[in-house]
Amino acid sequence: MTRFVVVAGAWLGAWAWDEVVSELRATGHEAHALTLSGLAEKQGVPAGQQTHVRDIVDEVERLGLRDVVLVGHSYSGVPVGQAAERIGDRLARVVFVDANVPVDGTSFLDGFPSDHIRKTIEENGGAWPPLDPADYAGQGLTDEQITRIVTDGTAHPGASLAEPAVLAHPLADLPATYVKCLLDGDELMPPVDELVGSGRWELVRMDTGHWPMFSQPRELARVLRESAARSS
């Protein structure tokens, strides 16, 4: 049995993992989905990036988990990568699902051209509002899935996107799998490309879009199980 803690990306809460969690539990694993501060049922809670790192570390410690596999999707790869370092020998593996990864001293917004996001956050009182339905086209999602993501999604706390990551050790020291979703483009971000190219990280490709917990939950659960098995 593997113990998973799964964390969704911007705008999403623990609810985004419902189908994946069900799949993992149905095959005998322990799975916990975490909502980060300021999102979903935790709306209104002030949150920077280090708040989100603490959310994850605190959840692992609260549940008394060991040999845990941390899973971060999209934005949450940044706090998940930092939390993976901080939980020490409690960690079995970290899985980044089409995710940004932490770079010491660099924020999420520093990782790519983001002037439009910064402007949107400024215009929306410090929060990044969910995308429009049209922005989810071409990602392998049904109309019903897009509607749920847009309807249930909540504004993301902008401070968490602008705060720099803090790493004490090279990210390559973590036992890690990177899952690349090909409908979102087949090129890896430079930090990920370097880590995968060095042979330190495993790379898995999925023929789906950026939100595989909706578009291919059963396949994503299989990928997570197989990744975890490599750390056994």
Beta strands, then each sheet from edge to edge (+ up, - down):
strand 1: 3-7
strand 2: 30-34
strand 3: 68-73
strand 4: 91-97
strand 5: 127-128
strand 6: 156-157
strand 7: 176-181
strand 8: 202-206
sheet 1: 2+ 1+ 3+ 4+ 7+ 8+
sheet 2: 5+ 6-
end
